[in-house]
């Protein structure tokens, strides 16, 4: 391999890592148009390695090409999102209920502080930041789950949501306010020592409420398309 080929390969890897990281952290959201020249200029390279990086990302399903648009971040598969959320509602609901008896007052206070931050963020709403805080909140709720297999399933569910690069709060901001209120209700149940099934159902319905908001948005979008 020539020195020039090695240099091009290195620049392609640079472009690949740059674009992929921005997709994964939601800086580039689904449908975001990837302008080769702009990315090349930002990285200080030619468009050749950027084009190669985009080809690799297309092969991974992270990028797609649309007629008259060009390369853009791949859209979410609604069905995959739906089944992931349905599964997560079951395992996270169980994990939350199983964790509750082991939560200390400090744990509850920590979760409420995060929820207060979520409430405050509604005034200057950023769906990506809200989603990150939302994960922090739920992580406190199920961190004491005594069943490591269930915990692993919850972690897998959240990882799958990150891979789908989807935040319902981007499409349905009103769901964020409802979510904060439901968080407080769940904390109230934990503090009151609610029955396991009641708490599990509340946590499960909370997750399904977000899914319902997403599906309603999808349905409305199809009707207006």
N, C-alpha and C positions, 0 to 999 in steps of 0.2 A: 504494500500500500504506500502511495506517495505521500510526501509531507502535506501537499495540498489536500489530498483526500482525508488525511487524518484531521487536518484543521477543520474541514467542512463537517466531518463527523462530530467533532467536539462541539462545534457551534450548533449543530442540529440537536445534540443532547442538551445544550444550554437552553435552546428555544423550547425543546420538549418539556424540560423540568419547569421552565418559567410558566408556560401555558397551562400545564397540568396542575401546578400548585394553585394557580388562580382559579381554575375550575373547581378544585377540591375545597378551597376556602370561600367559594361563592363570590369572589370578585368578578368572575365571569359567570353569569347566571345562565340558565337554559334559554336558548334563543339568541344569546349575545353574539353579534357578528365579529368574526375574527379577521381584522384587516391586516393582511400580511405586511404591507409597507409600514404601518404604524408600529406593529410589534417589532419588526426589524429595526426601525429607528430607535425604539426604546432600548433594544438590546445592543445596538451598535454593530449589527451584522447585516448582510445582504438578505434578500427575500428567499434565496435558495435554501438555506438551512431551516428557515421558518416553514417553508412549504413542505420540507421533508418531515419536520416535527408534526405538522398537522396531518400528514398522511399516516404517521404512526398512531396518532390519537384517534383518527378516524377508524383505523383497524381495531382499536380497543373499544370503540363505541362511544367515546367521549365527544367526538366531533362528527358533524354530518354536513353534507352539502345540499343547499337548497337552490333551485333554479332562480336566476336573477338576483340572488342574494350572495351566494358563495359559501365559504366555510362559516359555520356557526356552532356554538356549544349545543350538543344534542339535547333535545327535549326529553322530559321525563316520560317514562312509560306509565300511564295512569293505572293500568292493571297491576303492574309490579308494585307500585306504591300502595295500592289498595290492599293487596295480600300481605305486604310487609306490615302495614299498620294494623290489620286485623290480628295478625300473629302477635305483634308487639303488645296489643291491648290485653291479650290473654296472659302472656308471661310477665309483663310489667305489672299488671294488676295483681297477680299472685305474689310477685316479688315484693311489691309495696306493702301488701297486707302481712306477709311473713316477716318483713323487716321491722314493722311498726312496734312490736313489743320490746324490741331491743334499742329503740331510739331513746336517747337521753333528752332532757330539756334543752341542752346545748345544741343537739342535732336539730331539734324543732326550731330553735331560735336562728340557727344558721340557714335553714331552709326558708324561714320567713323573711330573713334579711335579703336573700336572693329574690324572693317574690316581690319584696318592696322595691328592689332595684328594677325588676321587670315592670312594675306599675309605673315607676318614675320614667322609664324609657318610652312609655306610651306617648309622652309629650313631645318627644323628638324621635319618632319611630324609625328604627333600623331593623328590618326583618332578619338580617344575618346575625346581628348582635343579639337580638331577642331570642333567636333559636339557640345560640350558644348558651345564654343564661338559662334558658328553659331546660337544656340538658343538665346544667349544673344543679338546678333545683331537683330534678327527678333523680339524679345520681345520689343526692343526700337521702332521698326517701327509700331507695332500695339498696343502699350500701351495706346494710346489716342483714340482708337476706341470708339465711343459714344454708340454703341449698345452692352450692356452687354451679350446678348444671343449669339451674334456672337463671342465675346471674349471667352465665356465659351466653344463654339464649337472648337475654335482654341486651347485652353488649353487642351481640351479632346484629340484632334488630336495629340498634342505633347506628352501627357501622354501615348497615345496608342503606339506611336513610341518607347518610352522608354520601354514600356512593351514588345514590339517585340524585344528589345535588338539589333536593327539593325542600323548600320551606313554604308550607301552606300560608304562613303569615305574609309572604310576599304578595299573594293573590287575594287573600281575605284578611286585611288588617283588623277588621272587627273581631275576628276570632281571637286575636291576642288579648283583647280586654276580657273576653269571656274566659279565656284560659287562666288569667290571673285570678279571677274570682273563684274559679273551680279549684285552683291551687289552695286558696285560703280555706275553702270548704273541706278539702282533704286534710289539711293541717288541723282543722277543728275536730275532725273525726279522730285523728291520731291522739290529740290531747284529751279527748273525752273517753278514750279507751273503747272505741266502737268495736262491735263484733267484726270478726275477721271477714266474713262474707260481705258485710256492708261496706267496709273499706275497700275490699277487692273490687266490688262492683263500681264504687265511685271512681277508683283509679282507672278501671277498664273503660267506663263510659266517658271519662275525660279524654282518653286517647281516641275513642271512637267519635267524639264530638269534633275533633280536628279532622279526622277522615271525612266525616259527613260534610264539613265545610268545604273541603277540597272537592268532593264529588259534586256538590251543589254548584261550585264554581265551574267545574268541567261541563256540567249539563247546561248551564247558562251560556257558556262560551260557545258550545255547539249550536245552540238555538240562534245565536246572533251571527254565527259565521256565514 
